[in-house]
Structures are given as C-alpha cells and as structure tokens.
Amino acid sequence: MPFALKKTRGLKPWQPGQSGNPKGRPVGSRNKLATLVFDEALASFEKRGPAAFEELANKDPARYLILMAQLIPQHFKHEVEHTIAGLSPEEVHQRLAESRAKLLEAGVDLEALPVVEALPAPVRSACTKSCGNGK
C-alpha cells in the first residue's frame, strides 16, 4: 500500500465549518509584510492622494468614477439579480425604482454616474430543436 494511503487510512474528513487549524491566524489579521506595505501605502496616500484624485478627476472623469466605484467596500455594493427576463414592463420598472432607491439611500449621487446606453434587444432565431434552443 502506498505511504500516502497508509497515513490517511481511518481518518475522517473535516466536517463543514470545521477548521484544520482552530488556533491559526485570527480572521482579519495581517502578516508583518502586509502590514508594512499597507502602512506605506496609507502614508503615500495621505501625502499625495487628494491632489492625485483632483488631477485624475480633471483629466479623465470616466476613469475617476471607475476608481471611485472600485473603492466602495463590498458591503455597499448593490447586487443585481439577472432575473428580468419574462417580467412585464411594470415589473421591470418596479425593479429599477427599487435599485434607484437603494443607491440614493447609500448616498450615491446619481447625476455623477456615467450614462450607459441600453443594448438592443437580442434577436431570437427561428431555430428548431436541432440547434439546442429547444424551439
């Protein structure tokens, strides 16, 4: 019998949520190098950040808005369900109103957001069952 199989014979797999190292590194802790890099980045930002943001906003507003959106913590980001296919126009309008309300509630300036042009509706082919659409 191979050595690896002898070592694992009779062992039970970890249960869901069980740690293989229960006294390991605490959640959210950083190692020394990561802490040093983070501290240096923070010091650099405190020195140059505001001026760099102003310069970017003036020279390339679209990239500035992209950067701002990327800096928003994950728990503030709005999750979008892609389940509007098959909804009536009234239901789509209701979903859009709910999303707008959530953005306003989070303090997002809707006027500052870039306008995204709507894509044309997809063209449905008159395909038979042989093409995989099930039609």
C-alpha positions in Angstrom: 0.0 0.0 0.0 1.4 3.5 -0.9 2.7 5.6 2.0 0.1 8.4 1.4 -2.8 5.9 1.8 -1.4 4.5 5.0 -1.2 7.9 6.6 -4.8 8.8 5.7 -6.4 5.4 6.4 -9.1 5.6 9.0 -9.1 9.4 9.2 -12.4 11.2 9.0 -12.8 14.2 6.7 -13.3 17.6 8.2 -16.9 18.5 8.9 -18.4 21.5 7.1 -17.3 24.7 9.0 -14.6 22.8 11.0 -11.1 24.1 10.8 -8.0 22.0 10.4 -6.1 24.6 12.4 -8.5 26.0 15.0 -5.8 28.1 16.7 -4.5 29.5 13.5 -4.2 33.1 12.4 -7.2 35.2 13.6 -9.6 36.3 10.9 -8.6 39.7 9.6 -5.1 39.7 10.9 -2.2 40.6 8.7 1.4 39.4 8.5 4.2 41.8 9.1 5.0 42.4 5.4 1.4 43.1 4.5 1.1 45.5 7.5 4.3 47.3 6.4 3.1 47.6 2.8 -0.4 48.8 3.9 1.1 51.4 6.2 3.4 52.7 3.5 0.5 52.9 1.0 -1.5 54.8 3.6 1.3 57.3 4.2 1.7 57.8 0.5 -2.0 58.4 0.0 -2.2 60.8 2.9 0.6 62.8 1.3 -0.4 62.6 -2.4 -3.9 61.2 -2.6 -6.1 64.3 -2.5 -4.1 66.0 -5.2 -3.9 62.8 -7.3 -7.7 62.4 -7.1 -8.3 66.0 -8.2 -5.9 65.7 -11.1 -7.5 62.4 -12.3 -11.0 63.9 -12.0 -10.0 66.9 -14.1 -8.0 64.9 -16.7 -10.1 61.8 -17.1 -13.5 61.9 -15.3 -14.6 58.5 -16.6 -11.5 56.8 -15.0 -12.0 58.8 -11.9 -15.6 57.5 -11.5 -14.4 53.9 -12.2 -11.8 54.3 -9.5 -14.3 55.7 -7.0 -16.7 52.7 -7.7 -13.9 50.3 -7.1 -13.1 51.9 -3.8 -16.6 51.3 -2.4 -16.4 48.4 0.1 -18.1 45.2 -0.9 -20.9 45.5 1.6 -22.0 48.8 0.0 -22.2 47.3 -3.5 -25.6 46.6 -4.9 -26.1 43.0 -6.0 -28.1 42.7 -9.2 -30.3 39.8 -9.9 -30.4 38.9 -13.6 -34.0 37.7 -13.5 -35.8 40.3 -15.5 -36.3 38.1 -18.5 -40.0 37.3 -18.7 -41.1 40.2 -16.4 -43.7 42.6 -17.5 -42.7 46.2 -18.2 -44.3 47.3 -15.0 -42.3 44.7 -13.0 -39.0 45.9 -14.7 -39.9 49.5 -13.9 -40.5 48.5 -10.2 -37.1 46.7 -10.0 -35.4 49.8 -11.5 -37.2 52.0 -8.9 -36.1 49.7 -6.1 -32.4 49.8 -7.3 -32.5 53.6 -7.6 -33.9 53.9 -4.1 -31.1 51.7 -2.7 -28.5 53.8 -4.5 -30.0 57.1 -3.1 -30.2 55.5 0.4 -26.5 54.7 0.2 -25.7 58.4 -0.7 -24.8 57.8 -4.3 -25.0 60.9 -6.5 -27.0 59.6 -9.5 -26.2 62.6 -11.6 -22.4 61.9 -11.3 -22.8 58.3 -12.6 -21.8 57.7 -16.3 -24.7 57.1 -18.6 -24.8 53.6 -20.1 -26.6 53.3 -23.3 -29.1 50.4 -23.5 -28.2 47.5 -25.6 -30.6 46.5 -28.4 -32.9 43.5 -27.6 -31.3 40.2 -28.6 -32.5 38.8 -31.9 -34.2 35.4 -31.5 -33.6 32.9 -34.2 -36.3 30.8 -35.8 -34.3 27.7 -34.8 -35.6 24.2 -34.5 -34.8 21.7 -31.7 -31.7 20.6 -33.5 -29.8 23.9 -32.7 -30.1 23.4 -29.0 -32.6 26.2 -28.2 -35.4 23.8 -27.6 -37.6 25.7 -30.0 
